[in-house]
Amino acid sequence: MAQPKMEPSEPKTENLTQFAAFVGLDWADQKHDLCLSTAGSERVEHSVLEQSPEAIDQWAGRLRERFGGQPVGICLEQSRGALIHALMKYEFLVLFPLAPARLAKYREAVTSSGAKDDPTDANLLWDYLVRHRDRLVAWKPDGPLSRQIALLAEARRDAVNLRTKLGNQLTAVLKGYFPQALSLAGETVHSPIACAFLMKWTTPEQLQRAQLQTVRKFYYSQNCRSESRIQERLELIKNLVPLTTDPAIINSSVMKVRMLVAQLRPLAKSIDAMDRRLKELMQQHPDAGLYVNLPGAGDVLAPRLLAAFGDDRDRMDSCTPLQCLSGIAPVTRRSGKRCSVQRRWACSKFLRQTFHEFAHHSRHHSAWARAFYDSQRAAGKRHHTAVRALAFKWIRILFRCWKTRTPYDEATYLRALKKRNSPLLKYLDQPATVCA
């Protein structure tokens, strides 16, 4: 999980460390370009490092021997990946990740041609580290348990995105030759009952040849016991009219449906396994109590919120870095008499989705969250803008809970709103706003 990077106005303590050398490292898939200088020297050494565990280990060993194990600062353009995984095991290496956008702006500031090359970028990273180290924060990884939760939560999100993509493809194929299956197979095409239905009856003709009692037994075997729903589906089958009888369309579509269902079935099992593992890991984490009982968090969002804040409570002095990194905080652009507030695009998309989804779900479980959302809608804000404003407020609340290790308490917050005579009070007893 990407960690919030602060842009301090004063040098940080870890940046005052006496480094024996400074390295700018521009990484790539096959090789890495390096710029190195020793402390107190402007002479820069250029080299190329192969991307392999053996080459990286030999290079780190030479650095350790050359500088006697003293700290060596390395500025690079990523905060995760194979290279970070390789370098983090060497305790004398202090890593300073620099966002690609910041390096691009720095490149524009010091050059006018717009040219980009790996050795040049390595030199720019070295230059940034040497001249602007007070603007960087050394990377400190969270503990193994927190990192495992973070990586697994993100992997689960990727799996859900893949399931959605495959489900959309399956829906499109069915609409082209068997649209009734979308109503007969269940609420979602990636559900177990839908996959089982499509593997049993892939065409309208197969379904029409089946006895209605056989179809009824199928629904019962899939834990679909609503008699009204089953009867409605059986009536649809009796009156079913095929969309097309073209064998070219049907035969090719059947192959595609079977291919997609064959991918969705094991994917669903993998997502369930990830959910079980995340629940086990959360039960082991000492900070889990701060997140599992949050209104609307549930088993899915609680691990993602834990990963967003991490373990190191000294990393952030305020919630602002996290609000900016997640893209929840807007960007203000002011020039003369002109001023505009825009959505922040340069951010961690996974973090933005995490806080946006949590704020959205919290409206249904938290009275003040619903009231705040309603007040935003009443002020003319659109749905997603109002949810982002709510997420901005939630980050501030959760930051204080995280910093003080105090679990969130809805009753305490409502009492604070009443004590301050908050404008939200007039929305607390009103019916919920339906988002448009």
N, C-alpha and C positions, 0 to 999 in steps of 0.2 A: 504494500500500500504506500502510495506517495505521501510523504510527510509534509505538513505545512512549512514553507520556507519564509522566514521573516526577512524584511529588508530594514535592518536596524540603522538608526542614525548615530549610534555609538558602537565602538568595537565591542564584540562579544568576548567573554573570557577565554573561550576555547580558541579564538582567533589570535590571541596574544601569545599562544604557545610558540616557543622557539623552535622553528623548523630548520632541519639540516638542509633541506632541498625543497624545491617547488617543481611540480610536474603539471604540464598541460597535456591531456590525453584525449585525442579525438578517436572515438571507437568506431569500428565497422564490423561487418560480419566475419571477414576473413583475417583482417589485420588492423592494428591500431597505430596511429602516428603519435609520436611523443616529442615534447619539448621539455628539457630539464635544465635547471640552473641550481647551483649551490647557494646557500644563504650568503648574502653580502657580495654576490658576483652577478654581473650582467651578462656574462658569457653563457650562451644557450647551446645546449647539445641536442641535436636532432637524431632520432632513431625510429625504427619501425618494429613493432612487437606483433608476433603471430598470435592469432586467437586460438590457443590450445592450452589446456591445463598445464602441460609440461613447460611450455614456453613462458607462461605467466609465472609459474613457480620459480623457474630459473631466474627470471628478471627480478622478482621480488627478493630472492636470495642474494643476488648481487647488490641490490640497494641496501639490504640489511647489513651486509658485510662492509660495503663502502662507507656507510654513515654510522656504523656501530650501533644499529638499532634505534637511533634517534628518530623523532617524528619526521615524516615526509608528507607534505601536503600535495594532494592530487586533485586537480579540478577537471571534471568530466561532464559530459552532456546528458547524463541519465541518472536515475535514482533506483533502477532495478534492471534485471537482465543478467545474462551470463557473466559479463565482465564484473558487475557489482558483486555477484555471488562469489566470484573467484577472489576479488580483492578484500572482501570484508573479513576474511580469516586471518589477515596479517595485521596484528595489533599496532604496529608502528606506522601504518599507512592511515592518514587522516583524509577522508574523502569529502570533497566539496562539490555536490551536484549543482549544475547550472542549467536552468530551464532553456530549451532550444530557442524559445522566443527571445529571451534575454541575450543569448549569444548572437542571434540574428541582428538585434538592435545595436549591440556593441560593434558588430562587424560593419554595419551601416555608418556608425558614428566615427569609426577610425579609418574607413576606406570610402572612396567615392566611386570606384569602378563597379561594385556589386559582384566582383569575382568571388567564387567560393571554391576552396580546395582543402583536402584533409590536412596536409601539413600546415596550411595557413590557419585553419581552425584550431589546430593544436597550439600554435603560437599565440592565438588570441585567448585561448583558455589559460595558458600560462601567464599571459600579460594581465588578464583579469584577476587571477589569483594573487599575483605579486603586487599589483597596484590597488586593488579594491577588495582585499581580503576582509575588511570590516563590513562589506556588504553581503558577505556569504555566511552561511551557517553550516558548520560541520555536520555531516550525516551521522546520526546515531540510530542504529536499528532498534526496533522494539524487541522484547523478549521472544524466545522461540514460540511460546504458546500464542502470543498476540499475532506474530507474523504468520503462523499456520492458519489462524482464524481468518486473517485478512486475505491471504492467498486463496484459501478454500472458498470464502464468500464471493470473491471475484470470479473464481472458476465456476461456481454455481450460477452466477449471473450470466456468464458466457454460455453455459449450457441451456439456460432458460431462453436466452436470445436465439440460440440455434434451434431449440424446440419451436419457438414462435415462427422462425423462418421456414422450417420444414412444414409446420402446420398451415402457414399461408400458402405454400406451394400445393399442399394436399387439397386445400379448399378450392384453389383455382382449377385444379385438375377435375375435381368432382363437379364443379359448376359447368364444366365443358361436356359432361356426358351422363352424370348421375347426380343431379342437384338434390334429389329427395334424400339421399344418404346423409346430408348435413342435418336434416331433422330427425332421421331415423337412428343415427349412430350415437347421438348424445349431444351434450351442450358444447363440448369442444372436440375438435377432430383429433387431438393428441391424447385424449383420455383413454384409459384401458378399455372401456366398453366400446369406444369408437374404433379403436385399432382391431379389437376382436371381431366386431361387426364387419368391417371392411375386408378382413382376411377370410371371413366365412361367406359373405355375399358381396362380391366385388362388382357385379353388374346388376342392372334391373331385372334381367331375365332370370338370373339365378334366384333372386329374391321372390319373384313371382311364382317360380316353380316350388318354392318351399311351402310346407304346410303351416298354417297360421299357429297351430299348436306348438310346432317346432320353434317358431319365432318367439312365442310367449315363453317357452322354457329357456330360450337364450337370454331373454331379459331378466328372468328370475335368477339365472345362474350368475349374472353380472350385478346382482344386488339392486336391480331396478324393480321395485315391488309396487309402485303406484299404479293401481288398476286403471285409473282414468288416463294416465299417460300411455300405458301399454295399449289400451283400447284405441286411443287417438292414433297411435302409430300403426296399429293393425288396419284401421280404416284407410289410412294413407296408402298402405301396401295394396289393399284390395282395389283401390281406384288409381293405382300408379300407372302413369303413361310415360314410356321411355322418351327421353329428350331426343335421342338420335338412334338410328339403327345401322349407321355406317360402321362396318366391321373394322375399317382402318382406324377410325377414331377410338372405338371401344377397345380394341386389342392393345393399341399403344398406350391408352390411358390406364388400362388394367395393369400393365407392366410398371407404369410409373407409380400407381397407387401402392402396389406391393413393395416397390423399392422404398418409398417414403415411410410406409408403416413399419418396414423392417428396420429403419433407422430410429423411428420414434419410440418403439417399444424398449430397447435397451437404454435409450437416452432417459426415459422416464425412471427406470430403475436406478440409473446413476445419480439422477437428481435426488431421489429419495435417500440413497446412500449418503450423499453429501449432507442432506438435511440431518440425518441421524448423527453423523460425525460432528457436525457443527454444534449440535445440541450437547453432545458429550464434552466437547472442548469448552463450551461456555460454562458448563457445570464445574469445570476445573479452574476457571479464571477468577482471580480475586475481585476483579472489577465488574463481573457479570451482573451483580445486583443493581448496578447503576443503569442498566439498559433493558434487562428482560421485562421489567414491570412498567416501562414507559408506555403511555397510552398510544396504541396503534403500532407499536414496534413488532411484537410477536417474535416467533422463532426465526424469521427470515431477516428482518431489519435490525434486530438487536446485535447480531455479530457484525454487521456492516457499520453500525454506529460505534461499536467498540473499536473496530479497526480504524475508523476515521479519527478518533482521538488518540489512540495509542497508549503507551505506558509512560512516556517521559513527560512529566508535568512541568518540567523546567523549560520545555521546548518553546512554549508560548506564554507570553505575559498577558495576553488578552485574546479574545475570541476573533479579533479582526483577521489574522492570517488565515484561519480556517474558513471564515466567511468569504474571503477573497479566493482562496485556493479552490473551494468548492463551486465557485461561480454564483453563489447565492447573493453576495454583495454586488450591487450595480456599479457601473463605472460612470463617474461624472466628468464631462468634458466642458471646460469653461475657457472662453477666450473673449476678452473685452466684455461686451454686454450680452454675448451669446452664451447660453448654458444649456446643456442637455444631459439627461441621465439615461444610460443605455444598459442593456443586458450585457453581462460579462461573458465573453466567448472563450478567452484564454483561461482554461480551468481544467480540473480533473473531472471528466465526464462521469466517471463512476461515483465520485463523491457527490457531484451535483444531483445525480439520480437518487442516491441514497437519502439525502436530506429532503429532496423534493417529494419522494414517495412517503417518507416518514411523516412530513408535514401534512400531506394529503390524507393519510390514514388517521392521523391524530384528530382530525376534525370530527370523526365519528366516535371518539372515545374520550375527548377532553372538552369540557364545557367552554373554557376560556378560548381554546383553539378554534372551536366553531364560531364563537362570538367574534374573535379577531378576524376570521375569514369573512364573516358576514359584514363586518364593518368596512373591510376593504372592498367588497363587492358593492356595498351601498355608496362608497366613494367613487364608483365608476371603474374600478379595476377589473380587468378580465381574470378568468379563472386561474390561469397559470401564474399570472403576475401576483395575484392574491396569495397563492400557495407559496411562491418564493418569498413574499414578505413574511408569511408565517414561519417559514423555514429559517429566515434571518433571525427572527425572535427566538425560535427554539434553540438555535446554536448558542445564543447568548445565555440562555437558561442552562443548557446542558454543559456548557463550558464551566459555569460556576459549580454545578454539581460534580463534574469531573475533577475540578481543581481542589475542591474541599472534600472529595469522597463522600458526598452527601446524596443519598437517593432522592429522586424527584418525588414530591408529594403534592398532589393536585389540590387538596384542601388547604394546605399552607399557601399555595400561590393564589387561590381564590380569596383567602382572607387578606392577602397583601393588596389585591386589586380593590377590595372593598375599603380597606384602610386608606388607600390613595384616592378613593372615589374615581376610579378609572372610567373613562368614556365607554369601555367595553361592557360595563354593567347593564346598560340598557339593551344590549343584544343577548344577554344570557338567557332570558326567558322567552325569547322570540323563536318562532319556528325556523328550522334550518333552511338556509338558502340552497336552492337546487342549482348546481353549476351548469352553465350553458356551454 
